[in-house]
């Protein structure tokens, strides 16, 4: 799970205000934090639309947050913005970098699928969504073993033409340069919303 916690030091502030103000302050902080949490989730989801190729509703709905509540134990209220485990299993390497190997989420039992020389690519350099399934419906396309002991390749061999390699199964794919800034999006969305939300909630007039 990917997660980030936003917390406000209520106790430190309350020492500087009178009792009446203190009673109003924490509920206002909680209301503003929850507004900030909603803004953070919205910012992360919008970031997914830019970073990934047509993310489906399941992926977008994998971003959520736990709401803040008034604390009676002296602790500070906080919100937790997170990406659910199933969605995080896909986006984590795009946030923190890493390596995908056989058996990892969104790979095959033999390894990750990568574009071949003859395949089209989306704007991120990946195979378009549903590409291999669509190619398998063509009569001249099949998975074949090009080298003994190596994973198979998806090829197209039309009569009288050279064989085209459309996709390959490889042992691993390394993600060295993360392209999805979950932490920056969540923090930025929250911080942009919190001040005005708090001012609206903590009305001094």
N, CA, C and O of each residue as an XYZ file, in Angstrom:
820
protein
N       0.848     -1.198      0.000
C       0.000      0.000      0.000
C       0.882      1.245      0.000
O       1.857      1.328      0.747
N       0.531      2.205     -0.841
C       1.175      3.512     -0.828
C       0.339      4.425      0.059
O      -0.888      4.431     -0.044
N       0.984      5.196      0.928
C       0.209      6.049      1.818
C       1.021      7.250      2.275
O       2.251      7.230      2.291
N       0.286      8.307      2.650
C       0.897      9.515      3.198
C      -0.060     10.093      4.225
O      -1.267     10.147      3.991
N       0.475     10.528      5.372
C      -0.341     11.060      6.458
C      -0.134     12.564      6.569
O       0.997     13.048      6.539
N      -1.238     13.301      6.698
C      -1.196     14.740      6.927
C      -1.728     15.012      8.330
O      -2.827     14.581      8.680
N      -0.947     15.722      9.124
C      -1.287     15.929     10.533
C      -1.083     17.396     10.896
O      -0.154     18.037     10.403
N      -1.944     17.926     11.752
C      -1.851     19.307     12.232
C      -1.604     19.304     13.733
O      -2.273     18.574     14.465
N      -0.657     20.106     14.204
C      -0.317     20.195     15.626
C      -1.343     21.070     16.340
O      -1.138     22.269     16.531
N      -2.447     20.443     16.727
C      -3.520     21.179     17.399
C      -3.094     21.592     18.802
O      -3.343     22.721     19.226
N      -2.449     20.674     19.522
C      -2.089     20.963     20.906
C      -1.181     22.180     20.995
O      -1.348     23.013     21.886
N      -0.227     22.292     20.089
C       0.681     23.433     20.109
C      -0.040     24.743     19.887
O       0.336     25.763     20.464
N      -1.060     24.730     19.068
C      -1.809     25.954     18.816
C      -2.742     26.285     19.977
O      -2.880     27.444     20.367
N      -3.383     25.247     20.525
C      -4.376     25.481     21.561
C      -3.780     26.142     22.802
O      -4.484     26.846     23.527
N      -2.516     25.925     23.045
C      -1.876     26.559     24.204
C      -1.845     28.076     24.069
O      -1.657     28.791     25.053
N      -2.030     28.561     22.849
C      -1.928     29.990     22.605
C      -3.292     30.678     22.529
O      -3.364     31.887     22.310
N      -4.348     29.932     22.706
C      -5.681     30.523     22.596
C      -6.461     30.238     23.858
O      -6.105     29.354     24.639
N      -7.534     30.996     24.054
C      -8.334     30.781     25.248
C      -9.205     29.534     25.092
O      -9.270     28.941     24.015
N      -9.864     29.149     26.168
C     -10.615     27.896     26.181
C     -11.708     27.871     25.131
O     -11.935     26.844     24.492
N     -12.387     28.993     24.949
C     -13.474     29.048     23.975
C     -12.939     28.808     22.559
O     -13.518     28.051     21.780
N     -11.842     29.457     22.253
C     -11.253     29.307     20.925
C     -10.770     27.871     20.718
O     -10.925     27.310     19.633
N     -10.189     27.285     21.755
C      -9.667     25.934     21.647
C     -10.769     24.934     21.328
O     -10.565     23.996     20.558
N     -11.946     25.145     21.929
C     -13.067     24.241     21.673
C     -13.494     24.295     20.216
O     -13.983     23.304     19.675
N     -13.314     25.443     19.578
C     -13.711     25.609     18.180
C     -12.612     25.206     17.213
O     -12.878     24.861     16.061
N     -11.375     25.252     17.691
C     -10.250     25.077     16.786
C     -10.146     23.658     16.234
O     -10.034     23.482     15.021
N     -10.180     22.637     17.103
C      -9.961     21.273     16.626
C     -11.043     20.815     15.641
O     -10.707     20.210     14.623
N     -12.331     21.083     15.905
C     -13.331     20.699     14.897
C     -13.093     21.375     13.547
O     -13.323     20.771     12.499
N     -12.633     22.628     13.574
C     -12.346     23.320     12.314
C     -11.179     22.670     11.588
O     -11.190     22.531     10.365
N     -10.166     22.270     12.363
C      -9.019     21.582     11.765
C      -9.474     20.274     11.122
O      -9.070     19.954     10.004
N     -10.308     19.524     11.826
C     -10.794     18.244     11.307
C     -11.573     18.457     10.007
O     -11.370     17.728      9.036
N     -12.448     19.437      9.986
C     -13.223     19.709      8.776
C     -12.308     20.091      7.619
O     -12.496     19.634      6.491
N     -11.319     20.930      7.904
C     -10.395     21.361      6.858
C      -9.509     20.216      6.389
O      -9.229     20.097      5.196
N      -9.064     19.372      7.321
C      -8.252     18.217      6.943
C      -9.030     17.272      6.033
O      -8.473     16.735      5.075
N     -10.298     17.068      6.321
C     -11.085     16.173      5.481
C     -11.310     16.762      4.097
O     -11.330     16.033      3.105
N     -11.481     18.083      4.026
C     -11.571     18.736      2.717
C     -10.249     18.589      1.969
O     -10.233     18.373      0.757
N      -9.141     18.710      2.701
C      -7.825     18.551      2.089
C      -7.613     17.114      1.622
O      -7.016     16.884      0.571
N      -8.102     16.142      2.402
C      -7.999     14.743      2.000
C      -8.745     14.465      0.707
O      -8.245     13.752     -0.163
N      -9.939     15.025      0.581
C     -10.707     14.857     -0.650
C      -9.961     15.475     -1.832
O      -9.924     14.901     -2.921
N      -9.368     16.647     -1.611
C      -8.616     17.310     -2.677
C      -7.386     16.496     -3.066
O      -7.031     16.429     -4.243
N      -6.735     15.876     -2.080
C      -5.564     15.044     -2.363
C      -5.943     13.850     -3.225
O      -5.251     13.540     -4.194
N      -7.037     13.179     -2.879
C      -7.498     12.033     -3.660
C      -7.808     12.460     -5.086
O      -7.445     11.773     -6.041
N      -8.482     13.597     -5.226
C      -8.824     14.096     -6.556
C      -7.567     14.399     -7.364
O      -7.509     14.100     -8.557
N      -6.558     14.993     -6.720
C      -5.312     15.321     -7.414
C      -4.581     14.069     -7.872
O      -4.040     14.033     -8.977
N      -4.561     13.033     -7.021
C      -3.888     11.784     -7.393
C      -4.618     11.117     -8.556
O      -3.981     10.622     -9.486
N      -5.938     11.101     -8.510
C      -6.694     10.483     -9.599
C      -6.480     11.223    -10.912
O      -6.335     10.595    -11.961
N      -6.459     12.550    -10.865
C      -6.191     13.319    -12.085
C      -4.773     13.051    -12.585
O      -4.536     13.002    -13.792
N      -3.837     12.878    -11.662
C      -2.479     12.544    -12.056
C      -2.395     11.196    -12.748
O      -1.602     11.018    -13.672
N      -3.212     10.241    -12.306
C      -3.242      8.929    -12.947
C      -3.702      9.035    -14.394
O      -3.201      8.318    -15.259
N      -4.652      9.923    -14.661
C      -5.156     10.087    -16.019
C      -4.063     10.578    -16.956
O      -4.088     10.291    -18.153
N      -3.104     11.317    -16.410
C      -1.991     11.824    -17.210
C      -0.852     10.813    -17.289
O      -0.227     10.656    -18.338
N      -0.584     10.129    -16.180
C       0.590      9.260    -16.096
C       0.384      7.896    -16.749
O       1.344      7.291    -17.226
N      -0.866      7.402    -16.778
C      -1.108      6.051    -17.261
C      -2.016      6.064    -18.488
O      -2.726      7.034    -18.755
N      -1.970      4.968    -19.214
C      -2.754      4.840    -20.436
C      -4.185      4.433    -20.116
O      -4.463      3.260    -19.866
N      -5.083      5.398    -20.124
C      -6.512      5.169    -19.897
C      -6.789      4.287    -18.681
O      -7.354      3.203    -18.827
N      -6.403      4.732    -17.486
C      -6.671      3.921    -16.290
C      -8.168      3.677    -16.123
O      -8.980      4.581    -16.319
N      -8.521      2.457    -15.761
C      -9.939      2.122    -15.633
C     -10.482      2.588    -14.280
O      -9.711      2.969    -13.399
N     -11.806      2.557    -14.114
C     -12.403      3.012    -12.850
C     -11.861      2.275    -11.633
O     -11.731      2.870    -10.563
N     -11.544      0.996    -11.775
C     -11.002      0.237    -10.646
C      -9.700      0.861    -10.158
O      -9.484      0.990     -8.953
N      -8.834      1.249    -11.090
C      -7.560      1.870    -10.722
C      -7.791      3.209    -10.045
O      -7.191      3.490     -9.008
N      -8.655      4.038    -10.618
C      -8.919      5.364    -10.051
C      -9.554      5.258     -8.674
O      -9.221      6.022     -7.768
N     -10.465      4.311     -8.519
C     -11.135      4.150     -7.227
C     -10.234      3.504     -6.183
O     -10.603      3.412     -5.012
N      -9.060      3.060     -6.602
C      -8.101      2.510     -5.654
C      -7.439      3.563     -4.792
O      -6.716      3.230     -3.853
N      -7.675      4.825     -5.094
C      -7.149      5.929     -4.284
C      -8.249      6.389     -3.332
O      -9.373      6.648     -3.763
N      -7.936      6.491     -2.049
C      -8.951      6.884     -1.066
C      -8.245      7.485      0.147
O      -7.019      7.597      0.164
N      -9.021      7.872      1.160
C      -8.400      8.401      2.377
C      -9.259      8.084      3.589
O     -10.480      7.950      3.499
N      -8.578      7.968      4.734
C      -9.262      7.817      6.017
C      -9.458      9.212      6.600
O      -8.519     10.003      6.691
N     -10.690      9.494      6.989
C     -11.015     10.832      7.470
C     -10.454     11.099      8.863
O     -10.250     10.190      9.667
N     -10.215     12.379      9.111
C      -9.806     12.817     10.441
C     -11.032     12.910     11.342
O     -12.158     13.041     10.863
N     -10.804     12.841     12.632
C     -11.876     13.027     13.614
C     -11.296     13.750     14.827
O     -10.085     13.741     15.050
N     -12.178     14.374     15.605
C     -11.736     15.095     16.802
C     -11.147     14.098     17.786
O     -11.770     13.082     18.095
N      -9.949     14.385     18.277
C      -9.260     13.494     19.204
C      -9.598     13.867     20.639
O      -9.584     15.042     21.005
N      -9.901     12.862     21.445
C     -10.169     13.094     22.861
C      -9.017     12.620     23.741
O      -9.060     12.741     24.966
N      -7.986     12.077     23.091
C      -6.861     11.543     23.853
C      -5.663     12.483     23.866
O      -4.575     12.119     24.313
N      -5.880     13.707     23.363
C      -4.795     14.669     23.337
C      -3.948     14.625     22.087
O      -3.073     15.470     21.899
N      -4.200     13.640     21.220
C      -3.436     13.536     19.981
C      -3.933     14.509     18.925
O      -4.987     15.126     19.075
N      -3.162     14.635     17.863
C      -3.516     15.546     16.780
C      -4.319     14.818     15.708
O      -4.013     13.670     15.385
N      -5.334     15.463     15.157
C      -6.103     14.830     14.078
C      -5.256     14.712     12.814
O      -4.355     15.517     12.581
N      -5.553     13.707     12.010
C      -4.802     13.503     10.781
C      -5.671     12.789      9.762
O      -6.653     12.139     10.118
N      -5.309     12.913      8.496
C      -5.931     12.135      7.427
C      -4.850     11.272      6.797
O      -3.682     11.656      6.747
N      -5.252     10.107      6.320
C      -4.332      9.184      5.660
C      -4.802      8.992      4.232
O      -5.869      8.425      3.997
N      -4.009      9.463      3.272
C      -4.313      9.258      1.864
C      -3.558      8.017      1.406
O      -2.362      7.897      1.670
N      -4.228      7.097      0.730
C      -3.581      5.836      0.399
C      -4.053      5.284     -0.945
O      -5.098      5.672     -1.468
N      -3.257      4.376     -1.481
C      -3.624      3.608     -2.669
C      -3.806      2.168     -2.229
O      -2.890      1.580     -1.654
N      -4.959      1.595     -2.484
C      -5.265      0.242     -2.050
C      -4.255     -0.762     -2.617
O      -3.644     -0.533     -3.661
N      -4.099     -1.873     -1.902
C      -3.058     -2.839     -2.241
C      -3.111     -3.294     -3.693
O      -2.077     -3.344     -4.359
N      -4.284     -3.622     -4.190
C      -4.392     -4.139     -5.557
C      -3.922     -3.094     -6.561
O      -3.186     -3.419     -7.492
N      -4.339     -1.845     -6.384
C      -3.907     -0.785     -7.293
C      -2.436     -0.458     -7.089
O      -1.705     -0.215     -8.049
N      -2.007     -0.453     -5.830
C      -0.601     -0.161     -5.533
C       0.321     -1.198     -6.150
O       1.461     -0.883     -6.491
N      -0.151     -2.429     -6.299
C       0.688     -3.471     -6.885
C       1.049     -3.149     -8.326
O       2.034     -3.660     -8.859
N       0.241     -2.296     -8.956
C       0.523     -1.880    -10.330
C       1.310     -0.575    -10.370
O       2.253     -0.445    -11.151
N       0.936      0.385     -9.543
C       1.547      1.713     -9.664
C       2.817      1.879     -8.850
O       3.538      2.859     -9.038
N       3.118      0.935     -7.936
C       4.250      1.172     -7.039
C       5.570      1.381     -7.776
O       6.357      2.249     -7.399
N       5.821      0.584     -8.834
C       7.091      0.757     -9.548
C       7.150      2.079    -10.293
O       8.237      2.570    -10.598
N       5.995      2.660    -10.589
C       5.956      3.958    -11.258
C       6.133      5.100    -10.260
O       6.414      6.233    -10.650
N       5.970      4.804     -8.988
C       6.170      5.804     -7.933
C       7.587      5.730     -7.385
O       8.256      6.755     -7.250
N       8.041      4.544     -7.076
C       9.308      4.367     -6.372
C      10.377      3.652     -7.189
O      11.496      3.464     -6.712
N      10.043      3.250     -8.416
C      10.976      2.466     -9.198
C      10.963      1.013     -8.749
O      10.335      0.677     -7.745
N      11.654      0.149     -9.487
C      11.700     -1.250     -9.109
C      11.784     -2.147    -10.322
O      12.037     -1.679    -11.432
N      11.576     -3.420    -10.117
C      11.711     -4.410    -11.180
C      10.502     -5.331    -11.189
O      10.044     -5.781    -10.139
N       9.994     -5.604    -12.376
C       8.920     -6.576    -12.560
C       9.524     -7.871    -13.102
O      10.284     -7.867    -14.070
N       9.162     -8.983    -12.448
C       9.626    -10.301    -12.886
C       8.438    -11.239    -13.040
O       7.306    -10.885    -12.711
N       8.701    -12.418    -13.536
C       7.646    -13.410    -13.745
C       6.858    -13.633    -12.462
O       7.433    -13.807    -11.387
N       5.541    -13.627    -12.590
C       4.686    -13.851    -11.436
C       4.281    -12.599    -10.701
O       3.346    -12.634     -9.901
N       4.971    -11.469    -10.952
C       4.569    -10.206    -10.342
C       3.251     -9.750    -10.949
O       2.859    -10.236    -12.010
N       2.554     -8.810    -10.281
C       1.303     -8.304    -10.859
C       1.504     -7.788    -12.281
O       2.494     -7.120    -12.579
N       0.557     -8.107    -13.145
C       0.539     -7.638    -14.524
C       1.709     -8.187    -15.339
O       2.211     -7.525    -16.248
N       2.133     -9.398    -15.006
C       3.093    -10.131    -15.818
C       2.505    -11.502    -16.120
O       1.451    -11.860    -15.595
N       3.189    -12.270    -16.969
C       2.791    -13.650    -17.220
C       3.595    -14.580    -16.319
O       4.462    -14.127    -15.572
N       3.309    -15.874    -16.386
C       4.063    -16.846    -15.595
C       5.506    -16.966    -16.071
O       6.377    -17.434    -15.338
N       5.750    -16.530    -17.329
C       7.108    -16.601    -17.865
C       7.863    -15.288    -17.710
O       9.093    -15.268    -17.768
N       7.137    -14.194    -17.514
C       7.791    -12.898    -17.373
C       6.941    -11.763    -17.914
O       5.854    -12.011    -18.436
N       7.409    -10.515    -17.804
C       6.674     -9.364    -18.342
C       6.648     -9.374    -19.878
O       7.565     -9.881    -20.524
N       5.593     -8.813    -20.436
C       5.483     -8.667    -21.890
C       5.940     -7.266    -22.276
O       5.508     -6.284    -21.673
N       6.810     -7.168    -23.276
C       7.307     -5.877    -23.755
C       7.082     -5.777    -25.258
O       6.923     -6.804    -25.919
N       7.066     -4.568    -25.816
C       6.848     -4.418    -27.259
C       7.991     -5.017    -28.079
O       9.158     -4.931    -27.698
N       7.635     -5.620    -29.205
C       8.625     -6.061    -30.166
C       8.920     -4.950    -31.163
O       8.253     -3.916    -31.144
N       9.908     -5.143    -32.033
C      10.277     -4.099    -32.999
C       9.135     -3.672    -33.912
O       9.096     -2.521    -34.345
N       8.197     -4.584    -34.217
C       7.129     -4.272    -35.157
C       5.848     -3.801    -34.480
O       4.841     -3.584    -35.154
N       5.868     -3.642    -33.174
C       4.641     -3.281    -32.445
C       4.479     -1.776    -32.334
O       5.470     -1.054    -32.231
N       3.248     -1.295    -32.353
C       3.010      0.115    -32.023
C       3.199      0.330    -30.530
O       3.157     -0.621    -29.750
N       3.404      1.560    -30.137
C       3.598      1.874    -28.719
C       2.710      3.056    -28.345
O       2.423      3.930    -29.163
N       2.284      3.054    -27.080
C       1.540      4.219    -26.616
C       2.524      5.333    -26.274
O       3.728      5.186    -26.484
N       2.024      6.431    -25.756
C       2.893      7.589    -25.518
C       3.903      7.345    -24.406
O       4.802      8.161    -24.207
N       3.775      6.244    -23.680
C       4.733      5.910    -22.635
C       5.733      4.853    -23.097
O       6.591      4.427    -22.323
N       5.626      4.427    -24.361
C       6.530      3.413    -24.871
C       6.089      1.997    -24.587
O       6.856      1.058    -24.799
N       4.861      1.822    -24.108
C       4.334      0.500    -23.788
C       3.422     -0.004    -24.898
O       3.024      0.760    -25.778
N       3.095     -1.288    -24.855
C       2.106     -1.824    -25.772
C       0.745     -1.191    -25.490
O       0.381     -1.019    -24.326
N      -0.007     -0.845    -26.520
C      -1.358     -0.330    -26.283
C      -2.208     -1.355    -25.546
O      -1.990     -2.561    -25.661
N      -3.166     -0.866    -24.800
C      -4.030     -1.756    -24.035
C      -4.755     -2.739    -24.961
O      -5.327     -2.339    -25.975
N      -4.726     -4.011    -24.609
C      -5.434     -5.029    -25.373
C      -4.760     -5.428    -26.673
O      -5.352     -6.131    -27.492
N      -3.524     -4.984    -26.868
C      -2.862     -5.211    -28.158
C      -2.618     -6.698    -28.423
O      -2.957     -7.191    -29.499
N      -2.036     -7.417    -27.461
C      -1.705     -8.821    -27.713
C      -2.962     -9.660    -27.952
O      -2.957    -10.551    -28.802
N      -4.026     -9.385    -27.216
C      -5.271    -10.132    -27.417
C      -5.831     -9.873    -28.811
O      -6.324    -10.789    -29.468
N      -5.753     -8.614    -29.263
C      -6.254     -8.278    -30.593
C      -5.413     -8.946    -31.675
O      -5.952     -9.427    -32.672
N      -4.092     -8.977    -31.483
C      -3.220     -9.596    -32.480
C      -3.447    -11.102    -32.578
O      -3.339    -11.682    -33.658
N      -3.760    -11.732    -31.449
C      -3.971    -13.179    -31.444
C      -5.191    -13.587    -32.277
O      -5.327    -14.755    -32.642
N      -6.058    -12.650    -32.572
C      -7.226    -12.953    -33.396
C      -6.881    -12.972    -34.882
O      -7.688    -13.425    -35.694
N      -5.691    -12.487    -35.249
C      -5.280    -12.498    -36.648
C      -4.745    -13.888    -37.019
O      -4.099    -14.540    -36.198
N      -5.007    -14.339    -38.236
C      -4.643    -15.717    -38.605
C      -3.142    -15.973    -38.717
O      -2.710    -17.118    -38.588
N      -2.348    -14.948    -38.951
C      -0.909    -15.148    -39.168
C      -0.075    -14.832    -37.934
O       1.140    -14.660    -38.033
N      -0.722    -14.753    -36.766
C      -0.027    -14.375    -35.532
C      -0.047    -15.537    -34.542
O      -1.067    -16.205    -34.375
N       1.094    -15.771    -33.888
C       1.165    -16.853    -32.905
C       2.338    -16.610    -31.966
O       3.268    -15.871    -32.287
N       2.276    -17.245    -30.802
C       3.403    -17.252    -29.879
C       4.345    -18.372    -30.294
O       3.913    -19.512    -30.461
N       5.619    -18.065    -30.460
C       6.600    -19.070    -30.863
C       7.866    -18.901    -30.035
O       8.131    -17.824    -29.502
N       8.635    -19.958    -29.934
C       9.930    -19.905    -29.248
C      11.009    -19.628    -30.283
O      11.257    -20.455    -31.160
N      11.642    -18.486    -30.189
C      12.677    -18.116    -31.141
C      14.029    -18.699    -30.768
O      14.828    -19.031    -31.644
N      14.293    -18.826    -29.455
C      15.553    -19.397    -28.983
C      15.236    -20.447    -27.927
O      14.479    -20.178    -26.994
N      15.811    -21.647    -28.067
C      15.545    -22.701    -27.065
C      15.909    -22.227    -25.657
O      16.977    -21.657    -25.436
N      15.005    -22.473    -24.715
C      15.249    -22.094    -23.332
C      14.864    -20.678    -22.994
O      14.947    -20.280    -21.833
N      14.434    -19.885    -23.998
C      14.019    -18.506    -23.762
C      12.498    -18.393    -23.810
O      11.844    -19.235    -24.426
N      11.919    -17.377    -23.175
C      10.461    -17.191    -23.241
C      10.016    -16.953    -24.685
O      10.819    -16.532    -25.519
N       8.756    -17.215    -24.982
C       8.275    -17.065    -26.360
C       8.086    -15.618    -26.779
O       8.118    -14.694    -25.966
N       7.888    -15.457    -28.088
C       7.633    -14.146    -28.673
C       6.345    -14.220    -29.492
O       6.009    -15.268    -30.044
N       5.643    -13.122    -29.563
C       4.446    -13.036    -30.397
C       4.891    -12.529    -31.770
O       5.412    -11.421    -31.894
N       4.679    -13.353    -32.796
C       5.169    -12.995    -34.128
C       4.032    -13.045    -35.147
O       3.002    -13.688    -34.940
N       4.261    -12.343    -36.250
C       3.320    -12.384    -37.385
C       4.120    -12.770    -38.625
O       5.119    -12.130    -38.952
N       3.681    -13.808    -39.306
C       4.355    -14.263    -40.524
C       3.327    -14.366    -41.633
O       2.595    -15.350    -41.737
N       3.285    -13.330    -42.461
C       2.385    -13.321    -43.603
C       3.070    -13.988    -44.796
O       4.287    -13.881    -44.949
N       2.304    -14.670    -45.634
C       2.902    -15.344    -46.800
C       3.698    -14.367    -47.658
O       3.208    -13.297    -48.019
N       4.910    -14.744    -47.973
C       5.745    -13.933    -48.834
C       6.381    -12.734    -48.156
O       7.045    -11.940    -48.823
N       6.195    -12.572    -46.820
C       6.769    -11.433    -46.103
C       7.670    -11.916    -44.968
O       7.586    -13.061    -44.525
N       8.521    -11.021    -44.519
C       9.410    -11.354    -43.415
C       8.622    -11.445    -42.109
O       7.600    -10.778    -41.947
N       9.091    -12.256    -41.199
C       8.446    -12.400    -39.906
C       8.600    -11.110    -39.098
O       9.673    -10.508    -39.065
N       7.525    -10.704    -38.457
C       7.536     -9.516    -37.603
C       7.404     -9.936    -36.142
O       6.543    -10.747    -35.803
N       8.240     -9.396    -35.292
C       8.140     -9.661    -33.852
C       7.291     -8.555    -33.232
O       7.676     -7.385    -33.230
N       6.135     -8.941    -32.708
C       5.175     -7.968    -32.177
C       5.347     -7.735    -30.683
O       5.167     -6.616    -30.204
N       5.690     -8.776    -29.951
C       5.859     -8.658    -28.500
C       6.789     -9.756    -28.018
O       6.931    -10.800    -28.654
N       7.419     -9.498    -26.884
C       8.353    -10.450    -26.305
C       8.045    -10.643    -24.827
O       7.632     -9.707    -24.143
N       8.245    -11.846    -24.347
C       8.228    -12.086    -22.908
C       9.679    -12.098    -22.444
O      10.501    -12.851    -22.967
N       9.982    -11.266    -21.468
C      11.360    -11.134    -20.988
C      11.426    -11.548    -19.521
O      10.401    -11.684    -18.853
N      12.632    -11.742    -19.040
C      12.803    -12.195    -17.659
C      12.455    -11.109    -16.648
O      11.907    -11.404    -15.586
N      12.768     -9.863    -16.968
C      12.464     -8.770    -16.053
C      12.422     -7.438    -16.787
O      13.017     -7.279    -17.852
N      11.714     -6.496    -16.204
C      11.674     -5.126    -16.695
C      11.992     -4.212    -15.528
O      11.364     -4.294    -14.473
N      12.966     -3.345    -15.722
C      13.386     -2.440    -14.653
C      12.800     -1.047    -14.884
O      12.835     -0.524    -15.998
N      12.265     -0.459    -13.827
C      11.740      0.906    -13.860
C      12.691      1.770    -13.035
O      12.616      1.797    -11.807
N      13.578      2.470    -13.722
C      14.594      3.269    -13.030
C      14.155      4.712    -12.788
O      14.656      5.367    -11.874
N      13.233      5.203    -13.593
C      12.844      6.612    -13.498
C      11.341      6.704    -13.228
O      10.552      6.712    -14.173
N      10.928      6.774    -11.961
C       9.495      6.862    -11.636
C       8.831      8.028    -12.353
O       9.401      9.115    -12.449
N       7.628      7.797    -12.853
C       6.935      8.848    -13.607
C       5.648      9.306    -12.928
O       4.979     10.211    -13.427
N       5.287      8.691    -11.789
C       4.041      9.059    -11.123
C       4.346      9.517     -9.705
O       4.730      8.706     -8.863
N       4.181     10.796     -9.432
C       4.559     11.398     -8.145
C       3.368     11.375     -7.192
O       2.732     12.402     -6.953
N       3.071     10.190     -6.649
C       1.940     10.055     -5.732
C       2.062     11.012     -4.550
O       1.106     11.710     -4.214
N       3.228     11.046     -3.925
C       3.403     11.853     -2.721
C       3.280     13.344     -3.036
O       2.656     14.092     -2.283
N       3.871     13.768     -4.137
C       3.786     15.176     -4.504
C       2.379     15.594     -4.867
O       1.936     16.683     -4.500
N       1.664     14.727     -5.594
C       0.287     15.041     -5.977
C      -0.613     15.120     -4.751
O      -1.409     16.050     -4.620
N      -0.490     14.144     -3.852
C      -1.337     14.121     -2.658
C      -1.053     15.330     -1.770
O      -1.977     16.010     -1.324
N       0.227     15.594     -1.516
C       0.587     16.725     -0.652
C       0.192     18.036     -1.289
O      -0.357     18.910     -0.618
N       0.463     18.191     -2.578
C       0.135     19.439     -3.263
C      -1.356     19.729     -3.258
O      -1.775     20.856     -2.996
N      -2.161     18.702     -3.552
C      -3.608     18.895     -3.550
C      -4.131     19.271     -2.180
O      -5.010     20.124     -2.055
N      -3.580     18.624     -1.137
C      -4.027     18.898      0.232
C      -3.628     20.306      0.676
O      -4.446     21.048      1.220
N      -2.380     20.663      0.443
C      -1.892     21.966      0.906
C      -2.549     23.125      0.167
O      -2.692     24.217      0.718
N      -2.945     22.890     -1.068
C      -3.617     23.943     -1.821
C      -5.027     24.202     -1.298
O      -5.579     25.285     -1.493
N      -5.606     23.202     -0.634
C      -6.998     23.294     -0.179
C      -7.125     23.658      1.286
O      -8.053     24.368      1.671
N      -6.194     23.175      2.116
C      -6.356     23.300      3.563
C      -6.534     24.741      4.057
O      -7.459     24.977      4.834
N      -5.706     25.722      3.660
C      -5.840     27.067      4.260
C      -7.234     27.668      4.106
O      -7.803     28.167      5.076
N      -7.787     27.623      2.893
C      -9.107     28.204      2.690
C     -10.183     27.389      3.385
O     -11.141     27.945      3.924
N     -10.025     26.066      3.374
C     -11.001     25.220      4.048
C     -11.014     25.490      5.541
O     -12.079     25.496      6.160
N      -9.842     25.713      6.130
C      -9.778     26.020      7.562
C     -10.375     27.379      7.845
O     -11.101     27.552      8.824
N     -10.073     28.347      6.992
C     -10.627     29.694      7.212
C     -12.148     29.656      7.156
O     -12.823     30.323      7.940
N     -12.686     28.864      6.214
C     -14.154     28.759      6.118
C     -14.748     28.061      7.344
O     -15.820     28.434      7.822
N     -14.030     27.032      7.854
C     -14.546     26.260      8.998
C     -14.392     26.996     10.324
O     -15.249     26.904     11.202
N     -13.284     27.730     10.457
C     -12.989     28.417     11.711
C     -13.346     29.891     11.544
O     -12.471     30.750     11.439
N     -14.633     30.162     11.522
C     -15.134     31.502     11.263
C     -15.040     32.342     12.514
O     -15.685     32.055     13.522
N     -14.226     33.388     12.439
C     -14.020     34.260     13.601
C     -15.003     35.421     13.650
O     -14.975     36.211     14.594
N     -15.859     35.537     12.664
C     -16.765     36.675     12.662
C     -17.936     36.450     13.603
O     -18.804     37.314     13.726
